[in-house]
Amino acid sequence: MAGASTSDRRTGQLLGWYDRHRRDLPWRAKPGEAADPYRVWLSEIMLQQTTVKAVIPYFLRFVERWPTVRDLAAAERDAVMAAWAGLGYYARARRLHDCARHVAHALGGRFPDTVEGLRALPGVGAYTSAAIAAIAFGRPAAAVDGNVARAMARLHAIAEPLPRAGKAIRAMTGALVPADRPGDFAQALMDLGATVCTPRRPVCGLCPWRDACAGRKAGTAEDLPRRAPRKERPRRHGLVFWLERPDGRVMLRTRPADGLLGGMLEAPSTPWRETPWELDDALAHAPANGAWALLAGAVRHGFTHFSIDLKVAAGACGETGPEGDWRHPDRFAELALPTLTRKVARHALTARRPAPRPDGTTGGDGA
């Protein structure tokens, strides 16, 4: 590479490493094959704030059930949400379905092939549009996610903390993107950050940039990138009502379409607030009058911007009960339940189970 610029050398080193060590992922085209924009888009939406290991089984189930964007667009929203259940960040699933419908109906089933066109789609942000444009359409776009930011911060020994360093990192990444293999370059950087330039204990000896890495030379690679101090997440509190009928079915309700966990099923609850709820205070929000028993313990769950503690009160009603979506816990696995609702269900079912006696039988009066 005599006479080649520094950026050309680094790009060549990375692509050479990628040709030898690329990960075999179900959404990736094989060498020499054209990428499928639908599979690239679907994988990138699923990978937002989720690991590759967690995404693979979901991706495979999605493409088996809905092999094209038109198939996904024609699916019922509840079916898409149920297939997504467990991946978290459920607004992504709603936007995924909205995007599929838009592409199928307004764009004739074809994804836009530019960063700007992709950026206009529901649920597609700056990183995702660049990644799809590069991988699916060969556009020379700089796709910078957490893995890429880490590798670039170490390569250039960028001491400025994230997110302030983001603009500089995007510019440095853009300077390396080649015109002829931008998709491979984008995936190579992702693989480098995921397998070699890892958050802890980076395997610098295997890195194609080990000789050029300023962070390695300075002995600071593992400390980069630096991040601005995080504010402590606020804690909110709620009380959930676990209402059972004699047939064992439990009352669920659908959350409003907009907002956190929009359109998902949950057990009725109080609003979430900054101070804990006492049972007497919460009864104004109960789905039915009657005797409610507060179960021991609580359910804890973390969202991106806050965490929540939920107490659970159990009650019983007659065969009719109040209006709601009555489901048996044995069938919960078939439903599009968010992780928080599944935690509440496990807590309620465990706390209500009679404790075993020394003779192996269970306590309680069979109620």
C-alpha angles and dihedrals in degrees: 000000000000111000094014118136121251091253092050091051093050092046091050092048092052095046091048089052091047093052088058101037109026115146118245103232125172094238095049123098115235117250109288094017125110116248119245107236091209093056092043092050093045093050094047092052091048092047094057105117090345133099126249091240092056094044101050098076092044092049092050092050092048096051092044091053098034108023095174137036089249090056091051091047090054093052122105114256092235091054091052092048091048091051089049095048110125097028091088131211090080095191084075090063093051092048090045090058092043090051093049090052092048093050093045098045107027100030102036094249094300124118118226111260099214133074091241094050093047092046089061093060121101112270095008114122135180097283096041094049091051092047094050093044092052100040101036101031107023095243115159094241127148110233108194118185129156094283093050094045090053094050093047094046089054095043091055097029091235107189097183108103126243136286090029091055092054097097093051092047092051090050092049091048092049090054090061099047109112123220094226104047108021094144094052090046092053092050092044091057090048091051093046092054094043099047110021112014091049125168093253127032099359113208094235094169090067097045119112087216097049094115093046098042110115092192092056092048091051093046091237101103096110091051093056140130097038118211133208111253111276121235114238110261112247117242123229131192137214142162122229125207114220103196119184133191122213090261090060096252117141127216116248131174136197118250118229113281093242125061135023114357087357115193093006127128121252140160111262113272146168120266114277114254143165097259127059120260124237116210096245090051092048098049092088086072096046115123091226141016119249142079114332122188120203110228121224118261129011142250118250124196136168127221125184096266104023144010127230139211116204125193115203126219119193126211141162135222140179128278094278102041125166121316112281146110102290114200134168115239089230087068098044091103089068094055132087093247120163117233091255092058091048089052090051091050093050091048094048095045092047096045093049094049110105114248116247119255122225089259091058097255123113129250126235131074097268094261 
